[in-house]
Amino acid sequence: MRIRTRAGVWLLYALVAFVFVYPLWTVVATAFSKQQARLGALMNVPHGLTGANISQAWHLGVARGLLNSLIVVAVGLTLQLTVSALAAYALARKRFKGAGLVMLAILATMMMPEEVIAVPLFQVLGKIPQPFTGGTLVNSYGGLILPLVGWALPVYVLTGFMKRVPLELEEAARIDGAGDFRIFWRIVLPVCRPALGTCAVFGFLMIWDQYLLPLLVSQTPKMDTLTVVVTSLQASQEQGEGVRLAAVLILAVPGVLVYLALQRLFERGLLSGSLKG
């Protein structure tokens, strides 16, 4: 009976692993195969390894889209974490009237689907002038980045962590003459590194996977982000499956690298939240 139970558990593990590994294997095998893979086959085997599909996808706009996405995610994530940490510090460590309403308003933004706010947001961006150029934020990096700066999730997570920082640390620092910014930078923020790692991973994926807003804001191919370029290639009938899945592979790699780089902080942040929440 015990052997049957153990065999059933391993069979379930194998089935779950297959469900997650199969799509990734199909993308990698097809992207590096000289021959076209059959998408309906259970496990494709590459017929001769080649980098031609990667090279062709790279010259079909993937390189330009990758550069735009890296610029947007680097600037957007930096601003998002900075604004979120400062807002969380004010909500967690300062007492002022209406703090609860402010947090409620921030959390309410999480309940609005992106599809609902994308068009009104695009119209607002079309009325905000750019400095020096005379145009609007539409079709600019500012228009791609600015809507991503405010996000409720990191504010909520960081506020919860900052509330747990002992008040004695802050009081001791004030006795030593430290101001608000020094306490925030030297005491509160280092304690919240696991939460920052968690927010960085979620924030990166949120910005990296953006599709609808970049599709509306970028009016020319040179401003397309990688998600828009990959979607355009997927819709094209001129390119083979190898080229299209090579573009998908390039789109997936940065997210995996960021998760591996921040894995320890990410897990510590989730574990801290589950134990103390």
Helices and strands as residue ranges (DSSP letters): H 2-31, H 52-57, I 58-62, H 63-93, H 99-108, G 109-111, H 114-125, H 141-149, H 152-163, H 167-175, H 180-183, I 184-188, H 189-191, H 193-208, H 212-217, G 221-223, H 226-235, H 241-261, H 263-276
